[in-house]
Amino acid sequence: MTSQQGDRRVGPYTIVHSRPVYENPRFKVREDRVKDLSGEESTFGVIAMRPGVTVLPMDEESRVYLVEEFKYGIGQPSLEAISGAIESGETPEHAGLREIGETVGLVAAEWVDMGLINFFTAIVNSPNHMFLARELSTIRRRPDAGEQADAVKMPFDDALRGVLEGAIADAATSLLILKTHLFLKRALKR
């Protein structure tokens, strides 16, 4: 981790000085001293995370597979879609396929790209690709070492209700379920 001096432009800001604060295999934190267009200086802290994927597997009966897992950052279990980091050299689709295999023992023949989400854009750079996975088949589950996630299979309408009532609060999962709801409504109109 080394500090950088110089006049690099980022949008309406000129970076006067940038210094790394912390890093681990999942993310890096840096502090940027910047000048705005008026010449006023301020400081931004930026968390840069590895890009990730969030996948909502759905079977022929419109049941979805979620996982309940203790999340250290919030100090409690969270019900979420299957997600994980994109490994070096992987496409988002391959990362999603790997994640649903590891987490719930599924493969999907159909992948619907549901877009990209960026979390808390004021300080976090964490692009996350979202997919609806359909035409599912079961495979032997290959969990990550140390992963302790319980698979939860439920009707899609129950998952949608969970988002609307706040029982499902993860941002990517919530957005993916809402976008899937709209996608399914549009598909029925065709």
Residue, then its C-alpha position, 0 to 999 in steps of 0.5 A: m500500500t503506497s500513497q499517491q500524490g498528483d492531480r488526477r481528475v475524478g468527475p468534478y474533483t481533482i485528487v490532491h493526495s490518495r493514501p491506502v488505509y487498509e486492505n484485505p482479500r475482500f476489499k480496500v479502503r483509501e482516503d482521497r484528499v480532493k479539490d472541487l471546481s471552486g478549489e475547496e478541499s475535502t476528504f473522501g473515504v472509499i471502500a473498493m470491494r471485489p465485484g460480485v454476483t447475486v443469483l435468485p434460482m427459481d424452479e418450474e413451480s415458482r419456488v425460489y432458493l434463498v440462504e439464511e446465514f449469520k452476517y457478521g457486519i450486522g450481527q444477525p442472520s440474514l435471509e438472502a439470495i445466493s451471492g459471492a465474489i467474482e473470482s479472477g478470470e471469471t465472468p459474472e455468469h460463471a461466478g453465479l453458476r459456481e455460487i449456486g453449485e457451492t451454496v445450494g447444489l444447483v445448476a441452471a440452463e437459463w440465465v436472465d440478466m437482471g442488471l447491475i447494482n452498486f451499494f451505498t455509492a457515496i463511499v462504496n465501489s462494489p458492483n454486483h451483477m444480478f441474475l434470475a436462474r431458471e431451468l434448474s437441475t440438482i448437482r452434488r453441493r460443493p460448499d466453500a470451506g467454513e460456509q455455514a448457510d442454510a438453504v431455504k426454499m419458498p414460493f416466490d410470492d412469500a419471498l416477495r412478501g418478505v421484501l415488502e414486509g421487511a423480513i428480507a432486508d439485504a439490498a441486492t436480494s430485495l432489488l433482485i426479487l422486486k425486479t423478478h416480480l416485474f419481469l414475471k408480470r411482463a412475461l405473463k402479458r406477452 
